[in-house]
Amino acid sequence: MSALDILQKQFREKLLPALPTPLRSILEGSSRRQLFKKIDTRILLHDDSLINLDSGDVVQIENASAPISPSALATAAKRIVKSDNAVSSLLLYLPTSEFVSTTLNMPGVSRENIVSALRLQTESLFPSYQEKLTLALSVQSYEQASTNVALWIPESRLSSLFDAFEQQDIFLVGVVPRQLCDQTLSTVLEYDKAGATLIRLSDGAITSWEHISSLDMEQPELSEQWQEAISAVADENLTTLHQATDYLNLSFNNPNPEYCFYPAGALGARKREERNRNLLLLAAAAIVILFVGALPFIGQSFQLRSLLATLDSHRQLSVEARRDQLVVVNFENQWGPINDFPEQRVWEAMFTLQNILLPDRLTSLEVVEGLVKIQGTSIEPQSILQRLEQDPMFTEVAFSRATNNSRYYIDLRLSTVNFEAYMVRYFPDE
């Protein structure tokens, strides 16, 4: 067994059962299982009699000939199918003659690969049969059972049955051998016009399938072999079914889904339903994601509305204050150029200069827009410059000319006067 086969086996046996039911259904093949859940009616065909296993109604198929045509079967089924739904979901039990059985003999092939191996051997198993066959096999019991039986049915037969029942507003979910209608049985022997069939079941899986036709039973040697096969199971819990009404005494339950043959039309309809459902789920998920993503913005929107309401309330309360503020602002705009005109305080500057220059005297003083030009004589002009620089009332103190015979020329600005800022504020274009 390869490493991949071991991983697949461990996944199916250990991990898959532990998964949540929805996820496990998806991984196990939800289309078939979901189709099985839709079944609301089960009917069984025995010779030319059709039985509703749920209601017990029996109807005879007119002009029945083996094999019974799909249209005749669907027309008869319409007469005994009763459902609360607009379209009934039907499980059809067919006789043994509809199926072909093969016994498995593939040592070394894993359970995961057995179905693929059987499909590859279809041509060698049925060399003279050209139509495409559909396979049913209990994969779950493949490695546990000593013998295994695979069942086959033509795909064209399934499609014809599905189309015929669809014309009668009946949805054919699947087709099952009628011996499997009761999963509690272990050994079943049934008779009909076509012959007799003996099957053995173990946990719902077919371990033996023997069939003999009516013509073969007329031959002594074959009839003797058949009686020996029956005698071999005489000590077992054998259930014998001779006529249609015998099936009504069984304990009905849905068969093993692995032995159900699903028409392509039924699988296609289920896949379309799943695709539409997935689209709805995807749309719902997108809406949820968008809603979750929009939650912060929704919260911010409510917060913004709350803040705007609070702001509006505060604005209502501050109407008078803002009205008074507007009056003040208008007053400042109108009278600002006069009220804010720089005050040079020349008299204060002259007293300050007098204190700094003593005992020297000024010979000239000029004040223009905060710029002060002074001239005078002193034996220490540099000392005067330093004292002016240290006084906080003056700034930008510098000699405007070179000293000559103790005469100095000094320019300085009043630190409390800024004509440039005044002009920029009130007369920016000038």
C-alpha positions as CSV (number, residue, x, y, z in Angstrom):
1,M,0.0,0.0,0.0
2,S,1.4,3.4,-1.0
3,A,1.9,6.3,1.3
4,L,-1.0,8.1,-0.4
5,D,-3.3,5.1,0.2
6,I,-2.4,5.0,3.9
7,L,-3.1,8.7,4.3
8,Q,-6.4,8.4,2.5
9,K,-7.4,5.4,4.7
10,Q,-6.5,7.2,7.9
11,F,-8.4,10.3,6.7
12,R,-11.6,8.3,6.1
13,E,-11.3,6.1,9.2
14,K,-10.1,8.7,11.8
15,L,-10.4,12.3,10.7
16,L,-13.6,12.2,8.6
17,P,-15.9,10.8,11.4
18,A,-14.6,13.6,13.7
19,L,-15.5,16.4,11.3
20,P,-18.8,18.5,11.7
21,T,-21.7,16.9,9.9
22,P,-22.1,19.7,7.2
23,L,-18.4,19.4,6.3
24,R,-18.4,15.6,6.4
25,S,-21.4,15.6,4.0
26,I,-19.5,17.7,1.6
27,L,-16.4,15.5,1.7
28,E,-18.4,12.3,1.4
29,G,-20.3,13.3,-1.6
30,S,-23.3,15.4,-0.6
31,S,-25.1,15.2,-4.0
32,R,-26.0,11.5,-3.6
33,R,-26.7,11.8,0.2
34,Q,-28.9,14.9,-0.2
35,L,-30.8,13.1,-3.0
36,F,-31.5,10.2,-0.7
37,K,-32.9,12.6,1.9
38,K,-35.5,13.9,-0.6
39,I,-37.1,10.5,-1.1
40,D,-40.8,10.6,-0.1
41,T,-42.1,7.6,-2.0
42,R,-40.8,4.1,-2.6
43,I,-42.3,1.7,-5.2
44,L,-41.3,-1.9,-6.1
45,L,-41.7,-3.8,-9.3
46,H,-42.6,-7.5,-9.2
47,D,-43.4,-9.1,-12.5
48,D,-46.3,-6.9,-13.8
49,S,-47.3,-5.6,-10.4
50,L,-46.2,-2.2,-9.0
51,I,-46.3,-1.8,-5.2
52,N,-46.2,1.4,-3.2
53,L,-44.2,0.3,-0.2
54,D,-45.3,3.3,1.9
55,S,-49.1,3.1,1.3
56,G,-49.4,-0.6,0.3
57,D,-51.2,0.2,-2.9
58,V,-50.7,-2.3,-5.8
59,V,-51.4,-1.6,-9.5
60,Q,-51.1,-3.9,-12.4
61,I,-49.1,-2.8,-15.5
62,E,-51.2,-3.3,-18.6
63,N,-49.7,-5.1,-21.6
64,A,-46.4,-5.7,-19.6
65,S,-43.6,-7.4,-21.5
66,A,-40.1,-8.1,-20.2
67,P,-38.3,-5.8,-19.8
68,I,-41.1,-3.4,-19.0
69,S,-40.8,-0.1,-20.9
70,P,-40.0,3.0,-19.0
71,S,-43.1,4.8,-20.2
72,A,-45.4,1.9,-19.0
73,L,-43.7,1.8,-15.7
74,A,-43.9,5.6,-15.2
75,T,-47.6,5.6,-16.2
76,A,-48.4,2.9,-13.7
77,A,-46.4,4.6,-11.0
78,K,-48.4,7.8,-11.4
79,R,-51.5,6.0,-10.4
80,I,-50.1,5.0,-6.9
81,V,-47.8,7.8,-6.2
82,K,-49.2,10.3,-3.6
83,S,-47.2,13.2,-2.4
84,D,-47.8,16.5,-0.7
85,N,-45.2,18.0,-3.0
86,A,-45.8,19.2,-6.6
87,V,-43.1,16.7,-7.8
88,S,-42.7,13.4,-6.0
89,S,-39.1,12.1,-5.2
90,L,-39.2,8.4,-5.9
91,L,-36.9,5.5,-5.1
92,L,-37.6,2.6,-7.5
93,Y,-36.9,-1.1,-6.6
94,L,-36.3,-3.2,-9.7
95,P,-36.0,-7.0,-10.2
96,T,-32.8,-8.9,-10.4
97,S,-33.1,-9.2,-14.2
98,E,-32.4,-5.5,-14.5
99,F,-28.9,-5.9,-13.0
100,V,-25.7,-7.8,-13.7
101,S,-23.5,-8.9,-10.8
102,T,-19.7,-9.6,-10.7
103,T,-17.7,-11.1,-7.9
104,L,-14.6,-9.1,-6.9
105,N,-11.2,-10.7,-7.0
106,M,-8.6,-8.0,-6.8
107,P,-6.0,-8.8,-4.1
108,G,-3.8,-5.9,-3.2
109,V,-6.2,-3.1,-4.5
110,S,-7.1,-0.7,-1.7
111,R,-10.7,0.3,-0.9
112,E,-10.0,3.8,-2.2
113,N,-8.9,2.5,-5.7
114,I,-11.3,-0.4,-6.1
115,V,-14.0,1.6,-8.0
116,S,-11.5,3.0,-10.4
117,A,-10.0,-0.4,-11.0
118,L,-13.4,-1.9,-11.7
119,R,-14.2,0.8,-14.2
120,L,-10.9,0.1,-16.0
121,Q,-11.8,-3.6,-16.3
122,T,-15.3,-3.0,-17.7
123,E,-14.3,-4.0,-21.2
124,S,-12.7,-7.2,-20.0
125,L,-15.6,-8.1,-17.7
126,F,-18.2,-7.5,-20.5
127,P,-16.3,-7.9,-23.8
128,S,-19.4,-8.2,-26.0
129,Y,-21.4,-5.4,-24.4
130,Q,-20.9,-2.0,-26.1
131,E,-23.2,0.3,-24.0
132,K,-21.9,2.3,-21.0
133,L,-22.5,0.7,-17.6
134,T,-23.0,2.2,-14.2
135,L,-21.4,0.6,-11.2
136,A,-22.6,0.2,-7.6
137,L,-20.4,-1.3,-4.9
138,S,-20.2,-1.2,-1.1
139,V,-16.8,0.4,-0.8
140,Q,-17.0,0.6,3.0
141,S,-17.1,-3.2,3.4
142,Y,-14.6,-4.0,0.6
143,E,-11.7,-4.8,2.9
144,Q,-13.7,-6.3,5.8
145,A,-15.8,-8.8,3.8
146,S,-14.4,-12.1,2.6
147,T,-16.3,-11.7,-0.7
148,N,-17.7,-8.7,-2.4
149,V,-20.2,-8.3,-5.2
150,A,-20.4,-5.4,-7.6
151,L,-23.7,-4.6,-9.5
152,W,-24.0,-3.1,-13.0
153,I,-26.8,-1.5,-15.0
154,P,-26.8,0.2,-18.4
155,E,-26.6,3.9,-18.1
156,S,-29.1,4.3,-21.0
157,R,-31.7,2.3,-18.9
158,L,-31.4,4.8,-16.1
159,S,-31.7,7.8,-18.4
160,S,-34.8,6.4,-20.1
161,L,-36.4,5.7,-16.7
162,F,-35.6,9.2,-15.4
163,D,-37.0,10.9,-18.6
164,A,-40.2,8.8,-18.5
165,F,-40.9,9.5,-14.8
166,E,-40.1,13.2,-15.3
167,Q,-42.9,13.3,-17.9
168,Q,-45.3,12.1,-15.2
169,D,-44.0,14.9,-12.8
170,I,-42.1,12.3,-10.8
171,F,-38.5,12.9,-9.8
172,L,-36.7,9.5,-10.0
173,V,-33.9,9.8,-7.3
174,G,-32.5,6.3,-7.9
175,V,-32.8,2.7,-8.7
176,V,-32.1,-0.2,-6.3
177,P,-32.3,-4.0,-6.5
178,R,-35.6,-4.9,-4.8
179,Q,-33.9,-7.5,-2.5
180,L,-32.3,-4.6,-0.6
181,C,-35.6,-3.0,0.5
182,D,-35.1,-4.5,4.0
183,Q,-31.6,-4.0,5.4
184,T,-32.4,-6.2,8.5
185,L,-32.4,-9.3,6.3
186,S,-29.3,-11.5,6.0
187,T,-30.4,-14.1,3.4
188,V,-33.1,-13.5,0.8
189,L,-34.5,-15.9,-1.7
190,E,-37.0,-14.5,-4.2
191,Y,-39.0,-15.9,-7.2
192,D,-40.6,-14.2,-10.2
193,K,-41.4,-15.0,-13.7
194,A,-37.8,-14.4,-14.9
195,G,-36.3,-16.9,-12.3
196,A,-35.0,-17.0,-8.8
197,T,-32.3,-15.1,-6.9
198,L,-30.5,-15.9,-3.7
199,I,-28.5,-13.1,-2.0
200,R,-26.6,-12.8,1.3
201,L,-26.1,-9.6,3.1
202,S,-23.7,-8.5,5.8
203,D,-24.2,-5.1,7.4
204,G,-26.1,-4.0,4.3
205,A,-23.4,-5.2,1.9
206,I,-23.9,-7.9,-0.6
207,T,-21.5,-10.8,0.0
208,S,-23.2,-13.4,-2.3
209,W,-25.5,-13.1,-5.4
210,E,-26.8,-16.1,-7.2
211,H,-29.4,-16.1,-9.9
212,I,-31.0,-18.7,-12.1
213,S,-33.5,-18.1,-14.9
214,S,-36.8,-19.9,-15.4
215,L,-35.4,-21.7,-18.4
216,D,-32.4,-23.0,-16.6
217,M,-34.5,-24.3,-13.7
218,E,-36.2,-26.6,-16.2
219,Q,-32.9,-28.4,-16.8
220,P,-32.4,-31.1,-14.2
221,E,-28.6,-30.6,-13.6
222,L,-29.0,-26.8,-13.1
223,S,-32.1,-27.2,-11.0
224,E,-30.3,-29.7,-8.8
225,Q,-27.4,-27.3,-8.3
226,W,-29.8,-24.6,-7.4
227,Q,-31.5,-26.8,-4.8
228,E,-28.1,-27.5,-3.3
229,A,-27.4,-23.8,-3.1
230,I,-30.7,-23.3,-1.2
231,S,-30.0,-26.3,1.1
232,A,-26.6,-24.7,2.0
233,V,-28.4,-21.7,3.5
234,A,-31.4,-23.6,4.9
235,D,-30.0,-23.3,8.5
236,E,-29.6,-19.5,8.1
237,N,-32.3,-16.9,8.7
238,L,-33.7,-17.3,5.2
239,T,-36.5,-15.0,3.9
240,T,-38.4,-16.3,0.9
241,L,-40.4,-14.0,-1.3
242,H,-42.8,-15.5,-3.9
243,Q,-45.3,-12.8,-4.9
244,A,-45.7,-9.0,-4.8
245,T,-47.7,-8.9,-1.5
246,D,-44.8,-10.7,0.3
247,Y,-42.8,-7.5,0.2
248,L,-45.4,-5.7,2.2
249,N,-44.6,-7.9,5.3
250,L,-41.0,-6.6,5.4
251,S,-39.5,-3.9,7.6
252,F,-38.9,-1.2,5.1
253,N,-36.0,1.2,5.4
254,N,-33.8,3.0,2.9
255,P,-31.1,0.7,1.5
256,N,-27.4,1.2,1.5
257,P,-26.8,4.3,-0.6
258,E,-23.8,2.7,-2.2
259,Y,-26.1,0.2,-4.0
260,C,-28.3,3.0,-5.4
261,F,-28.0,3.8,-9.1
262,Y,-28.5,7.5,-9.6
263,P,-29.6,8.7,-13.1
264,A,-27.5,11.4,-14.6
265,G,-30.5,13.7,-14.8
266,A,-31.1,13.4,-11.0
267,L,-27.4,14.1,-10.2
268,G,-27.5,17.1,-12.6
269,A,-30.6,18.5,-11.0
270,R,-29.0,18.1,-7.6
271,K,-25.8,19.8,-8.7
272,R,-27.8,22.7,-10.1
273,E,-29.6,23.0,-6.7
274,E,-26.3,22.9,-4.9
275,R,-24.8,25.5,-7.3
276,N,-27.8,27.8,-6.7
277,R,-27.6,27.2,-3.0
278,N,-23.8,27.9,-3.0
279,L,-24.5,31.1,-4.9
280,L,-27.0,32.2,-2.3
281,L,-24.6,31.2,0.5
282,L,-21.8,33.1,-1.3
283,A,-24.1,36.2,-1.6
284,A,-25.1,35.9,2.0
285,A,-21.5,35.5,3.1
286,A,-20.5,38.6,1.0
287,I,-23.3,40.6,2.6
288,V,-22.2,39.5,6.1
289,I,-18.5,40.3,5.3
290,L,-19.6,43.7,3.9
291,F,-21.7,44.3,7.0
292,V,-18.9,43.3,9.4
293,G,-16.5,45.5,7.4
294,A,-18.9,48.4,7.6
295,L,-19.5,48.1,11.3
296,P,-16.7,50.5,12.2
297,F,-18.0,53.0,9.6
298,I,-21.6,52.6,10.9
299,G,-20.3,53.2,14.5
300,Q,-18.4,56.2,13.3
301,S,-21.6,57.4,11.5
302,F,-23.6,57.2,14.7
303,Q,-20.8,58.9,16.6
304,L,-20.6,61.6,14.0
305,R,-24.4,62.2,14.2
306,S,-24.1,62.4,18.0
307,L,-21.3,64.9,17.8
308,L,-23.1,67.0,15.2
309,A,-26.2,67.0,17.4
310,T,-24.0,68.1,20.4
311,L,-22.4,70.7,18.3
312,D,-25.7,72.0,17.1
313,S,-26.9,72.2,20.7
314,H,-23.8,74.1,21.7
315,R,-24.3,76.4,18.8
316,Q,-27.8,77.2,20.0
317,L,-26.5,78.0,23.4
318,S,-23.7,80.2,22.1
319,V,-25.8,82.3,19.7
320,E,-25.7,85.4,21.9
321,A,-22.0,85.0,22.6
322,R,-21.2,84.6,18.9
323,R,-23.3,87.6,18.1
324,D,-21.3,89.7,20.6
325,Q,-18.1,88.3,19.3
326,L,-19.1,89.3,15.8
327,V,-19.7,92.9,17.0
328,V,-16.2,92.9,18.5
329,V,-14.7,91.5,15.3
330,N,-16.4,94.1,13.2
331,F,-15.2,96.8,15.5
332,E,-11.7,95.5,15.3
333,N,-11.8,95.3,11.6
334,Q,-13.1,98.9,11.3
335,W,-11.0,100.5,14.0
336,G,-8.0,98.2,14.0
337,P,-5.8,100.4,11.8
338,I,-6.2,103.2,14.3
339,N,-6.2,101.3,17.5
340,D,-3.2,99.1,16.5
341,F,-1.1,101.9,15.0
342,P,2.3,101.5,16.5
343,E,2.9,103.8,19.4
344,Q,6.5,105.0,19.4
345,R,6.6,106.6,22.9
346,V,9.2,109.1,21.9
347,W,9.3,110.8,25.2
348,E,10.0,107.5,27.0
349,A,12.8,106.8,24.5
350,M,14.3,110.3,25.1
351,F,14.4,109.8,28.9
352,T,16.0,106.4,28.4
353,L,18.7,107.9,26.0
354,Q,19.4,110.7,28.5
355,N,20.1,108.2,31.3
356,I,22.4,106.1,29.0
357,L,24.3,109.0,27.5
358,L,25.0,111.0,30.6
359,P,27.3,113.0,31.0
360,D,27.4,113.2,27.2
361,R,24.8,115.0,25.2
362,L,23.0,114.5,21.9
363,T,23.5,116.9,19.1
364,S,20.8,115.3,16.8
365,L,17.8,112.9,17.2
366,E,15.6,111.6,14.4
367,V,12.7,109.1,14.9
368,V,11.0,107.6,11.8
369,E,8.6,104.6,12.1
370,G,10.5,103.1,15.0
371,L,14.0,103.8,13.6
372,V,16.0,106.2,15.7
373,K,19.1,108.1,14.4
374,I,21.3,109.8,17.0
375,Q,24.4,111.9,16.7
376,G,26.7,113.2,19.5
377,T,30.2,113.5,20.9
378,S,31.9,111.3,23.4
379,I,35.3,110.3,24.4
380,E,34.0,106.6,24.6
381,P,31.5,106.0,21.7
382,Q,32.0,102.3,22.0
383,S,30.8,102.3,25.6
384,I,27.7,104.2,24.5
385,L,27.0,101.5,21.9
386,Q,27.3,98.7,24.4
387,R,25.0,100.4,26.9
388,L,22.4,100.9,24.2
389,E,22.6,97.2,23.2
390,Q,22.0,96.1,26.8
391,D,18.8,98.2,27.2
392,P,15.7,96.1,26.3
393,M,13.9,99.2,24.8
394,F,16.3,99.2,21.9
395,T,17.3,96.7,19.2
396,E,19.5,96.5,16.1
397,V,22.0,99.0,17.5
398,A,24.9,99.8,15.2
399,F,27.2,102.6,14.1
400,S,25.8,104.1,10.9
401,R,29.0,106.0,10.2
402,A,32.6,105.8,11.3
403,T,33.4,108.0,14.4
404,N,35.5,111.2,13.7
405,N,37.0,113.4,16.5
406,S,34.9,111.6,19.1
407,R,31.7,112.2,17.1
408,Y,29.5,109.2,16.7
409,Y,26.5,108.3,14.5
410,I,24.3,105.4,15.8
411,D,21.1,103.9,14.4
412,L,18.8,101.7,16.5
413,R,15.2,100.6,16.6
414,L,12.6,100.7,19.3
415,S,11.8,97.1,20.3
416,T,8.2,98.0,21.1
417,V,7.5,99.3,17.6
418,N,6.9,97.1,14.5
419,F,5.7,99.0,11.5
420,E,6.3,96.2,9.0
421,A,3.9,93.8,10.8
422,Y,1.3,96.6,11.0
423,M,1.5,97.2,7.3
424,V,1.3,93.5,6.4
425,R,-1.8,93.1,8.6
426,Y,-3.8,96.1,7.6
427,F,-2.3,97.2,4.2
428,P,-0.9,94.0,2.6
429,D,-1.2,95.4,-1.0
430,E,0.8,98.5,-0.3
